[in-house]
Amino acid sequence: MTLLSKPGLAMFAVAAVGVSAIAGYGIYKVISGRNQRRKIREAVDAMIAGLDKTNIYLKDPVGVREKLQRMYEAGTEKLQIISDFDKTLTKYTLVNGLKGCSVHGVIETSKHFPESYREKALALKNKYHPIELSSMSAEEKGPLMEEWWTKAHELILDLNLRKENLEVIVRDADIALRDGVEWLFVKSHENKVPILILSGGLADIIKVVIDQQSELYDNVEIVGNYMKYNSQGVMDGFQGGLISSNNKHEMTKNLPYFQKTKNRPNAIVMGDLIQDTDVVSSIPNPGDVLTIGFLNEKVDERLDSYTAAFDVVIVDDHSIQAVDVVLMQLFHMK
């Protein structure tokens, strides 16, 4: 008879094995927990390092770090991206030193249209753009922005613009996606993270810009001013209500997109105007929302108001590299 064949010793051996297994599992859990905490810490450190630049300002560094950690732990299935287009996903300054144009500017500066039209459009911009950037209250600014957009759209209607000509008009325009935007589109698509582009610009032009300079994936939804065309393909109006830089929240608070993404409470919200943050209130039951502002002009005059409004402020940058660094970690990429 072996020792283990004796009932008492056999039971002792089984108990010892059980205790050993439990102890081993406990040690594994401790080590696994430590490894997970280290992984999270390293990911958050990498995100903060990506934001640690001389041209990037954090309103509350500790708060941003805590928010990023919670977003990382929640995972991509809880995440969405909401972005303005003009001067947010597009460059303010081009590589040749020229200022990039807005989506409306693609039409308003195009040599494909009469000089008389370009002069009228420029006169409107010179009158209203300073108001758009001013510290005037939203209540005061709103009607003036609607006035600008309405007059600008009336001028465009007089052009008898043909849909088939949009491709060449955009190709000849001084507009370019920021460096890193294509990466954002590709990786967001791969990780099934929805993107809402919410713009007061011309949605038809936005689509062509993305098609020409990147790729328009099915996880990207564009909300803006869509043109209407007659049976001959000539523009004869706009669809729906007018969306300006000042009324995006009001025009989109019942947007079907937010019902489709109601189980994604965490968001990265990007814009170049303070009112771009208003869209946060359209998110059903918002969780952790990281707001990122691109401050492109009148920096000294506007920096304080931007750092008060946004979690992160990126000054005078032709890329969204810092955003991509954050997303690389949120997407759990090595």
N, C-alpha and C positions, 0 to 999 in steps of 0.2 A: 504493500500500500504506500503510495506517495504521500508527501505532506499535504498536497492540495486535495487528495482524496478524502482526507479527514474533514468531516462536516464543519467543525469550528474554524479550522484553518482556511477552508475553501471560502466560507462566508467572509472571513477577515480579508482574504485576497481580493474578493469581489468588491468589498467595501473600499479597500485601499485603491483599487483601480478606479472606482467611482469618484472617490475624493480627488485622486490625481487628475482625472478627466475634468472635473469641475474646476479644480485649481488652474489647470491648463487653459480651460475656456475663459476663466476669469482674467488670466494674464493676457490671453489673446485679445479680449475685449479692451483691456487697459491700453495695450500697445496699439490696437486698431484705433481706439479713441484718440490717443496721442497723435498718431499719424494723420488722422482726419483733421484734428485741430491745427497741426502743423501745415497741412495742405491748404486749409482755409486761410491761415495767417500768411502763408507765402503768396497766395493768390491776391489777397487784399493788399499786401505790401507791393506787389507788382503793379496793381491798379493805381495806388497812391504814387508810386515812383513815376508812372506815366503822366501823372498830373503835376508832378513837381518840376515845373518849368518856369522860367522868368516871365513868360508871357501868359501864365495861367494863374488865376486867383481863385481861392476857395473861400466861400463865405464862412464856413465852420468846418475846419479840417477834421476835427474829431467826429462831428456829426456825419460828414461825408464818408468817413471810414466806416462808421457803424452801419450806415445805410448800404454801402457797397457790400459789406459782409452779409447782411441779411438778404440782399438780392442774390448774392452768390449761392448762399445756402438754399434759397427757394428754388433755384434752377430756371432753365430757359422756358419751361412750360408755363411759368408765371410771368413772363416778360413780354413787353411790346415796346416798339420804338415809334415815337411821334416826332415829326420834324417839319419845320418850315422848309422852303426850297431856296428862294432868293437869298444870297449872301450867307446862307447856312450850309446847304449842300453844294452851292456854287461859290466860286472864288470871287472875292471882292477886288483883288488885284491879279491880273494875268501875268504870265511869265515875261511878257514884253514890257511890263510896267504900266500898261493901260488898265483903267478900271473896267472890270467885267460888267456887262449890262445885266439888267434884271430880265425876267421873262417878258414883261411888257416891253422892255427895252429892245428885245430881239426884233420886235415889229417897229418900234418907234425910231430906231437908229438904222433901219435897213435901207440900203441903197436901191433896193427893189421897188421902193415907193417914192413918190414925189418929194422934193426938198420942202415944198410948202407944208406937207404933212409933218415932216420931221421937225420943222420949226415950231409948229403949233404944239406938238407933243412935248418938245423941250420947254416951251414956255409954261406949260402946265406943271412939268416937273420942277422947274425953278420956283414956281409959286408954292406948290404944295409939299414938296419933299422936306424943306426945313421944318414945316409944321409936323410932319410925320416923326421927325427926330426930336422934336421939342419936348419940354416937360409939361406941356399942356395936358390937362386932365382928359381921361378917355371920353367923358361926356362932352367936352368941348371939341375934342379932336374928331370924334366919330362922324358927325355930319360933314365935316370938311373933307375927310377921307372918302366918304361916299360921293361927295361932289366931284372930287378928282377922278375917281374910278369911272363915274358915269360919263364925264366929259371925255375921258380917254377912250372909253368904249365906243362912244358916238363917233369919234374920229376914225377908229379902226373900222367901224361899219361902213364908212364912206369909201373905204379902199377897195371894196368888192374883192376881198381876199379869197383866193381859191385854196381849198384844202390840199390839192395836189402840189402846191408850191411851198408848203410848210417845210419840207425836207431841205430844200436849197436855201431857204431863208434862214433856217437855224444853222446850217452848215457854214454860212457866211458871217454869222454873228459872233460878237466878242463875248461868248459865254462858255464857261468851262466848269465841270464838276471839280470840287476840291480833291486833292490827292487823298486817296484812302476811301473815297465814297464807293468806288467799285468793289473794294474789299468788303465794305459794310453790306452792300447788296448781296454779294455772293455768299458770305458766311451767315447772314441772317436767313437767307433762303435755305441753306444747308441745315441750319438748326431749327427751321420751321418757326422762326420768330417773325410775327407780322410787323410791317412798317406802314404807318399812315403818313403820307406827305400831305400836309394841310397848308394850302397856299392861297393867297389873294391874287396870285398870278393867273396866267392863261394855261389851263390844264393841258390843252392840246399841244402847246409848245413844250411843256414839261415832259410829256411823253416822248416827244421827238428827241429832245436833248438826251434823255436817258437811253433811248434806243440807239442813238448815234455814238454815245460816249461810254456806254456800259451795256446793261441788259435789263429789261423790265420784267422782273420775275412775278410769279403769281401771288407771292406773299405781300406785294406792294400795292397799296390802294392810294389813289391820287384824288384828293378833293380840292377843287378850285373852280375857276370860271371856265366852263366848257362852252365852246362855240357851237352854233347851229348852222347847218348848211342846207341850201335848197337842192332841188333835184339835179341841178347842174354843177353841184359842188362848190357853189359860191356862198360865203358866209353871209347870213342874213339875220343874225341875232345871237343871244346867249341863252343858255339853259338855266332854269331855276333863278334863285335870288342872287344878288350881287355879293361877292365875298371880297372884302378889302383887308388891308393889314390890321384893321382895328375892330372888326366884328366877327372874327373867325369863331370865337366861342359861341356867340349868339346864333350863328348860322349852322353850327354843327352839333348843338347840344343833344339833338335827337337823331344823330347819325347812326344808321344801322351798324356801322363798323364797331361802335362801342358795345353793342349787344353781342356781336360775334366774339369780342375779346373780353367779355365780362368776367371770365375766369382767369384773366391775366392782370392782376392788380398792380404789378410792378412795371415801371416804365422809365425809359430815358426820353426826355422831352428836350428838343433842341430848337433854338431860334435866334434871330439876330435883333429882335425887338422885344422889349419887356412884356408887351401884351401877348407874345407868343406863349407865355406861361399860363395864360387864362384857360387853355385847353385842359389843364389838369382837372379842373372842376367838372369836365365832361366824362371823366373816367368813372364808371360805376364802382363804388367802394374802393377808392385808390389805396394802394399799399405804400410801398417805398417808391417814390418818384424822384429821380435824379434830373434836375433841370440844368441844362448847359447852354450858356449864352455866348454868341459870337459877337464881340464888340469890334467893329471894323473902322469906325470913323468917330471923330470928336472924342477920342479916348479920355483925355484928361477931364473933360467936361462931364462925361457920362459914366465913368468907371464906378463911382460910389453908388449910383442908382442901380447899376447892373449887378454889383456884388451884393446888394441888398435883395435883389429880385431872383437871382440865379444861384444855385449851389456852386456851380463852376462857371467861370468866365474866361474865355479864350480870346486873347487880344491879337488882332492883326496877324492871322495865320492863314496860309494858303492851303492847309491840309486839315484833316480830322484825325491825325495820327493818335492824338491823346484819347479820342473817343474809341478808336479801334483797339488801343491797348486795354481799355476797360472791357470792351466787348470780348476780346480774346480770352480774358479770364472768366467773364460771365458765361461764355460758351464752353467753358472747361476745356479749352484748347491748350496743348503743351507747346 
